[in-house]
Amino acid sequence: MDTFSYCVQIGATGTVPVKVNSAQFDDGYKQVSGVGINSVAETWSLTSKGPLADMQKVRNFLTSHCTASFYWNNPWGERKMYRVKADSITPNFVTGQYVELSFTFEQAFAP
């Protein structure tokens, strides 16, 4: 399995949604339980910047990993599996030869 080893900009933003089932009762009691064995699936909004040739390599990695999982060490230092969110790859040509790529990683639980 591939590993994403390209540099990303400092300041990554993550979300850690926890999926739960809940039932609220009239007496104020609320019952809550997790949904499945993978009820916590984090996402990371990331940016990588650099020369056009370097960013083409990053873009190629990103587009080829929307359906295939890869390993990445998140800002917590945890090595986990992710996929690229398919509609999240956004290039910004700062100049003709300098590109900023924004993208989102979604945690995956299988290759």
C-alpha positions in Angstrom: 0.0 0.0 0.0 1.3 3.5 -0.9 2.2 6.1 1.6 1.6 9.9 1.2 4.9 11.4 2.0 4.6 14.8 0.4 4.9 18.0 2.5 1.7 19.7 3.6 1.3 23.2 4.9 1.4 23.7 8.7 -2.1 24.4 10.0 -4.0 21.3 8.9 -7.6 21.3 10.0 -9.2 18.1 11.1 -12.7 17.0 12.0 -13.5 14.0 14.2 -17.1 13.2 13.8 -18.4 10.4 16.1 -21.4 8.6 14.7 -24.0 7.7 17.3 -27.6 6.4 17.5 -29.7 8.2 20.1 -33.2 8.0 21.5 -34.6 10.8 23.6 -37.4 9.8 26.1 -40.1 12.0 27.6 -38.7 11.7 31.1 -35.4 13.4 30.0 -33.4 10.2 29.7 -31.4 9.9 26.5 -29.9 6.6 25.4 -26.8 6.8 23.2 -24.7 4.1 21.5 -22.0 3.9 18.9 -22.7 3.0 15.3 -20.7 0.0 14.2 -17.0 -0.8 15.0 -15.7 2.3 13.1 -17.9 5.0 14.5 -15.1 7.6 14.5 -13.8 8.5 11.0 -11.6 11.6 10.9 -11.1 13.9 7.9 -8.2 16.4 7.3 -8.3 19.5 5.1 -4.8 20.0 3.7 -2.8 22.2 1.4 0.5 21.6 -0.4 2.4 24.3 -2.2 5.3 24.3 -4.6 6.7 24.4 -8.1 4.5 23.1 -10.9 6.6 20.0 -11.5 6.4 19.0 -7.8 2.7 19.7 -7.5 2.0 17.6 -10.6 3.4 14.6 -8.7 1.2 15.4 -5.7 -1.9 15.8 -8.0 -1.2 12.5 -9.7 -1.0 10.8 -6.2 -4.2 12.5 -5.1 -6.3 11.6 -8.2 -5.1 8.0 -8.1 -6.1 7.6 -4.4 -9.8 8.6 -4.5 -10.7 4.9 -4.6 -7.5 3.3 -3.2 -6.4 3.7 0.4 -2.9 4.9 1.4 -1.0 5.5 4.7 -0.4 8.9 6.0 0.9 10.2 9.4 -1.6 12.7 10.6 -0.7 15.8 12.7 -1.2 13.7 15.9 1.7 11.5 14.6 -0.7 8.5 14.0 -0.2 6.4 11.0 -3.6 5.6 9.6 -5.3 4.7 6.3 -7.0 7.4 4.2 -8.5 8.1 0.9 -8.7 11.4 -1.0 -12.2 12.9 -0.9 -13.1 12.8 -4.6 -14.5 16.3 -5.0 -11.9 18.0 -2.8 -8.8 18.4 -5.1 -8.5 22.2 -5.8 -5.6 23.7 -7.6 -4.7 27.4 -7.4 -2.1 28.7 -9.8 -0.4 31.4 -7.7 1.9 32.1 -10.7 2.5 30.1 -13.9 5.1 27.9 -12.2 3.9 27.9 -8.5 0.8 25.9 -7.5 -1.2 25.6 -4.3 -3.2 22.3 -4.0 -6.0 22.0 -1.5 -7.5 18.6 -0.7 -9.2 16.5 1.9 -8.3 13.1 3.4 -11.0 10.8 4.7 -10.1 8.0 7.1 -10.4 4.6 5.5 -10.7 1.2 7.2 -9.9 -1.1 4.4 -7.6 -1.0 1.3 
